[in-house]
Amino acid sequence: MFPQPLIPVVARGSEMGGSSVRRATVSARTRSRGRGGTVLLPSMLTFGVIVASSGLLLMIEKGILAEVKPPPLHPSRGELSWRNAGRARVASEQEDVGYQVLQDTRNRTIRTMCGQKNMPHSVWDLSASQRRTALKHILVSDKHRFLYCYVPKVACSNWKRILKVLDGVLENVDVKLKMDHKRDLVFLSDMKPDEIRYRLKHYFKFIFVRDPMERLLSAYRNKFGEIKEYQLKYGVEIVKRYRKNPGKTTGDDVTFSEFLQYLLDEEVERMNEHWMPIYNLCQPCAIRYDFIGSYERLNEDASYVLERVQAPSYIRFPERQSWYKPVTPQTLHYYLCNTPRGLIKELLPKYILDFSLFAYPLPNVTSEFCRQ
């Protein structure tokens, strides 16, 4: 276990309308069982990143972030023009303030954390395995000159459908067929270094993000509740490893607590892509994305991207499938409040960069919240 680093973070009063300087010292640690080694978080920043942006710590402590939905990295309001003007709505003053606060928080947090010397500033600064993971998750459209880093459980199947329609492989986004996640798609990892450099420099780059705990719950419910392959490959192992009397299991009875325990003991870079942190999948410090869309604003953000890449007007983001079971706030509340608090807190360091860089609030598992 490595020593607990003390990370000073400065919040400049000039950015918040005052002149005082606030310093917060945060300690963080993590552990790894099973292999007897330690888990090294990216640049060992861990919990310190939560307060990298001025005012973010206070916002988290006071629960302000929990009251508003986090926005994507949008251009200024004046630069936006939606494909369908009828969809546009005039936000209330309160919503507009919340939008601007979170937009500013996310922008400054990413600039602050990714600007540090010990963070990667290009894909060539990454280790071979980190670079391979990132490049394998970046899809290429040469026709429309954009790069999309797909994140499983953040509507990536629908984005892949759109890419296939743009390339003429599919007739439209509503074609009823099982998604082949490899065929007829071009990945940045398929290209030579010079080709990669050119596209990273000149193409429009975007990703879509989601609340980390909501994404994990979505992966858990889908993979262990519906997919036999995952039940046999991961479920059986998880039950045998963490249950005192596993009996004869087929892997379809994994509890959420057992799943989180498994994630706690797993090395981040060896995780399955469906629960690997977004940071490790897309490396937002090594790759400067032009746009970061949010799952919470999926339709609005998708419309902006489609307009930005000059997609044909008949191409729209697909509607949610009727069979899809969304993770509601009530569902997330139930699972979090029925999971040991200590387990959730231990797991946070592995996903702390996703929470902080994309301005998502830490999960609320207080007794008061769980009594509601």
C-alpha positions in Angstrom: 0.0 0.0 0.0 1.5 3.3 -1.0 1.6 6.3 1.5 -1.2 8.7 1.5 -0.2 11.7 -0.6 -1.2 15.2 0.6 -2.4 17.2 -2.4 -2.9 21.0 -1.9 -5.5 22.6 -4.1 -5.9 26.3 -4.6 -9.2 28.0 -5.3 -8.5 31.5 -6.5 -10.8 34.1 -5.2 -10.5 36.2 -8.3 -12.3 33.6 -10.3 -15.1 33.4 -7.8 -15.6 37.1 -7.3 -13.5 37.5 -4.1 -9.8 37.9 -3.2 -9.4 35.1 -0.7 -7.4 32.0 -1.4 -8.6 28.7 -0.1 -6.4 25.6 0.2 -7.8 22.1 0.7 -5.6 19.2 1.6 -7.0 15.8 0.6 -5.6 12.4 1.3 -6.4 9.4 -0.7 -5.5 5.8 -0.8 -6.6 2.6 -2.5 -5.8 -1.0 -2.3 -5.8 -4.2 -4.4 -6.5 -7.6 -3.1 -6.2 -10.9 -5.0 -2.8 -10.1 -6.5 -1.3 -8.7 -3.3 -0.2 -5.5 -5.1 -1.2 -1.9 -5.2 -3.4 -0.1 -7.7 -1.8 3.0 -9.0 -4.4 5.6 -10.1 -3.5 7.8 -13.1 -0.6 10.0 -11.8 -1.7 9.1 -8.2 -4.0 12.1 -8.1 -6.9 10.2 -6.6 -9.2 12.3 -4.4 -7.2 15.5 -5.0 -8.8 16.0 -8.4 -12.2 16.6 -6.8 -11.0 20.0 -5.6 -8.9 21.0 -8.6 -11.5 23.5 -9.7 -12.4 26.5 -7.5 -15.5 26.0 -5.5 -16.0 22.4 -6.5 -15.3 21.0 -3.0 -17.8 23.4 -1.4 -20.4 22.5 -4.0 -20.0 18.8 -3.3 -20.1 19.3 0.5 -23.2 21.4 0.3 -24.9 19.0 -2.2 -25.3 21.7 -4.8 -24.1 19.5 -7.6 -26.7 16.9 -6.7 -29.4 19.3 -7.5 -28.5 20.0 -11.2 -27.7 17.8 -14.1 -24.2 18.2 -15.3 -23.8 19.7 -18.8 -21.3 18.8 -21.6 -18.5 20.9 -22.8 -20.6 23.1 -25.0 -19.4 26.1 -27.0 -20.9 29.4 -26.0 -24.7 29.7 -26.3 -24.3 32.1 -29.2 -22.4 29.5 -31.2 -25.1 26.8 -31.0 -27.7 26.4 -33.6 -29.9 23.3 -33.3 -30.9 21.2 -36.2 -34.5 21.4 -35.2 -35.4 24.9 -33.9 -38.7 23.5 -32.5 -36.7 21.4 -30.0 -35.0 24.4 -28.5 -36.4 25.6 -25.1 -35.8 28.7 -23.1 -34.3 27.6 -19.8 -35.3 29.3 -16.6 -32.9 31.6 -14.9 -32.2 29.0 -12.2 -31.5 26.3 -14.8 -29.3 28.6 -16.8 -27.2 29.5 -13.8 -26.8 25.8 -12.9 -25.8 25.1 -16.5 -23.2 27.8 -16.6 -21.8 26.8 -13.2 -21.3 23.2 -14.1 -20.0 24.0 -17.6 -17.4 26.3 -16.0 -16.6 23.7 -13.4 -16.0 21.0 -15.9 -14.0 23.2 -18.2 -11.7 24.5 -15.5 -11.3 21.1 -13.8 -10.2 19.5 -17.1 -7.8 22.4 -17.8 -6.4 22.3 -14.4 -5.9 18.6 -14.0 -4.8 17.9 -17.5 -2.4 20.8 -17.6 -0.3 19.3 -14.8 3.2 18.1 -15.8 2.6 14.6 -14.6 -0.5 14.1 -16.8 -0.2 12.8 -20.4 -0.4 15.5 -23.0 -0.7 13.3 -26.0 -1.4 9.6 -26.9 2.4 9.1 -27.3 2.9 9.9 -23.6 0.8 6.9 -22.7 2.1 3.5 -22.0 1.6 1.0 -24.8 -1.3 -0.7 -23.1 -3.0 2.6 -22.3 -2.6 3.9 -25.9 -3.9 0.6 -27.3 -7.0 0.8 -25.2 -7.7 4.4 -26.2 -7.1 4.0 -29.9 -9.3 0.8 -30.0 -12.2 2.9 -28.6 -11.9 5.7 -31.1 -14.0 5.4 -34.2 -13.2 7.2 -37.4 -15.3 8.9 -40.0 -13.0 10.2 -42.8 -16.0 11.3 -44.8 -17.2 13.7 -42.1 -13.8 14.2 -40.5 -14.6 13.3 -36.9 -13.4 10.9 -34.2 -15.7 9.4 -31.6 -14.5 7.7 -28.5 -17.2 5.2 -27.6 -17.9 4.4 -24.0 -20.0 1.2 -23.4 -23.2 1.9 -21.5 -23.3 5.5 -22.8 -25.5 5.1 -25.9 -22.5 3.8 -27.9 -24.6 1.3 -29.9 -26.7 4.1 -31.3 -23.7 6.1 -32.2 -22.3 3.1 -34.0 -25.5 2.8 -35.9 -25.2 6.4 -37.0 -21.6 5.9 -38.2 -22.8 2.9 -40.3 -25.6 5.0 -41.8 -23.2 7.8 -42.6 -20.9 5.3 -44.4 -23.9 3.8 -46.3 -23.7 0.4 -44.6 -27.1 0.7 -43.0 -30.2 2.2 -44.7 -31.3 4.0 -41.5 -30.8 4.1 -37.8 -34.0 2.2 -37.1 -33.0 -1.0 -39.0 -33.9 -3.9 -36.7 -30.8 -6.1 -36.4 -28.3 -7.1 -33.8 -25.5 -4.6 -33.6 -22.1 -5.9 -34.7 -19.7 -3.7 -32.7 -16.7 -4.4 -35.0 -17.9 -4.9 -38.6 -18.0 -2.0 -41.0 -16.4 0.3 -38.4 -13.0 2.0 -38.7 -10.9 2.3 -35.5 -8.1 4.7 -35.0 -6.0 1.7 -33.8 -6.1 0.3 -37.4 -4.1 3.2 -38.7 -0.4 4.1 -38.9 1.2 6.6 -36.5 1.2 9.4 -39.1 -2.4 8.8 -40.0 -3.3 8.8 -36.3 -1.5 12.1 -35.7 -3.2 13.8 -38.6 -6.7 12.8 -37.6 -6.1 13.7 -33.9 -4.9 17.2 -35.0 -7.4 18.0 -37.7 -10.6 16.1 -37.0 -13.5 17.0 -34.7 -13.3 14.8 -31.6 -16.1 14.0 -29.1 -17.1 11.6 -26.4 -20.2 11.1 -24.3 -20.0 10.6 -20.5 -22.4 9.4 -17.8 -22.6 9.4 -14.0 -20.1 6.7 -13.0 -22.3 4.9 -10.5 -25.3 4.9 -12.8 -23.1 3.5 -15.6 -21.8 0.7 -13.3 -25.4 -0.2 -12.3 -26.5 -0.2 -15.9 -23.6 -2.6 -16.8 -24.5 -4.8 -13.8 -28.2 -5.1 -14.6 -27.5 -5.7 -18.3 -24.6 -8.1 -18.2 -25.5 -10.2 -15.2 -29.3 -10.0 -15.6 -29.6 -10.6 -19.4 -26.3 -11.8 -21.1 -25.5 -15.5 -20.6 -21.9 -15.0 -21.9 -21.2 -12.5 -19.1 -22.9 -14.6 -16.5 -20.7 -17.6 -17.3 -17.4 -15.7 -17.9 -17.6 -13.2 -15.0 -20.7 -14.1 -12.8 -19.6 -17.6 -11.9 -16.1 -16.4 -10.9 -17.5 -13.5 -8.8 -19.9 -15.7 -6.9 -17.3 -18.3 -6.2 -14.8 -15.7 -5.1 -17.0 -13.6 -2.7 -19.8 -15.9 -1.5 -19.1 -18.2 1.5 -21.4 -20.9 0.2 -21.6 -20.4 -3.6 -23.2 -23.7 -4.3 -23.8 -24.5 -8.0 -24.2 -21.1 -9.6 -24.7 -20.2 -13.3 -23.6 -16.6 -12.7 -27.0 -15.0 -13.0 -27.4 -14.4 -9.3 -24.5 -12.0 -8.7 -25.4 -9.3 -6.2 -24.5 -5.7 -6.8 -22.3 -5.7 -3.7 -20.4 -8.7 -5.0 -20.0 -7.0 -8.4 -18.6 -3.8 -6.7 -16.2 -6.0 -4.6 -15.0 -7.6 -7.8 -14.3 -4.1 -9.2 -12.5 -3.1 -6.1 -10.1 -6.0 -6.5 -9.6 -5.7 -10.2 -6.8 -3.8 -11.9 -8.2 -0.9 -13.7 -6.3 -1.5 -17.0 -7.4 -5.1 -17.0 -11.1 -4.3 -16.6 -13.8 -5.2 -19.1 -14.7 -2.1 -21.2 -18.2 -2.0 -19.8 -17.0 -1.1 -16.4 -13.5 0.4 -17.1 -13.4 4.1 -16.1 -14.1 6.5 -18.9 -10.8 8.2 -18.2 -8.9 5.0 -19.1 -11.1 4.3 -22.1 -10.8 7.7 -23.8 -7.8 9.4 -22.1 -9.3 13.0 -22.0 -6.0 14.5 -20.9 -3.9 12.9 -23.7 -6.6 13.6 -26.3 -8.2 17.1 -26.3 -11.8 16.5 -27.2 -13.7 19.3 -28.8 -17.0 18.2 -27.3 -18.0 16.2 -24.3 -21.6 15.3 -24.4 -23.7 14.0 -21.4 -25.9 11.0 -21.3 -28.3 13.2 -19.2 -28.6 15.6 -22.2 -28.4 12.9 -24.8 -30.8 14.1 -27.5 -29.7 17.8 -27.3 -26.1 17.0 -27.3 -26.4 14.4 -30.1 -28.3 17.0 -32.2 -25.4 19.4 -31.7 -22.8 16.8 -32.8 -24.8 15.8 -35.9 -25.0 19.4 -36.9 -21.4 20.0 -36.2 -20.2 17.1 -38.4 -22.6 18.2 -41.1 -24.6 15.0 -41.1 -27.4 14.8 -43.6 -30.6 16.3 -42.1 -32.5 12.9 -42.4 -30.1 11.3 -39.9 -31.3 11.7 -36.3 -30.3 10.1 -33.1 -32.3 6.8 -32.6 -35.1 6.6 -30.1 -34.7 4.5 -27.1 -35.6 0.9 -27.7 -38.9 -0.2 -26.1 -37.2 -3.1 -24.3 -34.6 -1.0 -22.7 -34.8 -0.7 -19.0 -33.4 2.7 -17.9 -31.7 3.3 -14.6 -34.0 5.7 -12.8 -33.0 7.8 -9.8 -35.2 5.6 -7.7 -33.4 2.4 -9.0 -30.0 3.9 -8.3 -31.1 5.0 -4.8 -32.3 1.5 -4.0 -29.1 -0.2 -5.1 -26.7 2.3 -3.4 -28.6 2.4 -0.2 -28.7 -1.4 0.0 -24.9 -1.7 -0.5 -22.4 -1.4 2.3 -21.3 2.2 2.6 -17.7 1.2 3.2 -17.6 -0.7 0.0 -18.8 2.3 -2.1 -16.3 4.6 -0.4 -13.4 2.1 -1.1 -14.4 1.9 -4.7 -14.5 5.7 -5.4 -10.7 6.2 -5.9 -10.8 4.0 -9.0 -13.5 6.2 -10.6 -12.6 9.5 -9.0 -11.3 11.0 -12.3 -14.6 10.3 -14.0 -16.4 12.0 -11.1 -14.2 15.0 -11.0 -13.2 15.7 -14.6 -16.8 15.4 -15.8 -18.3 17.2 -12.7 -20.5 14.4 -11.4 -21.4 14.5 -7.7 -20.1 11.7 -5.5 -22.8 9.2 -4.6 -24.9 10.2 -1.6 -25.3 7.2 0.8 -25.9 9.1 4.0 -28.4 7.6 6.4 -30.7 10.6 5.9 -30.7 10.2 2.1 -31.3 6.5 2.3 -34.3 6.9 4.6 -36.1 9.0 2.0 
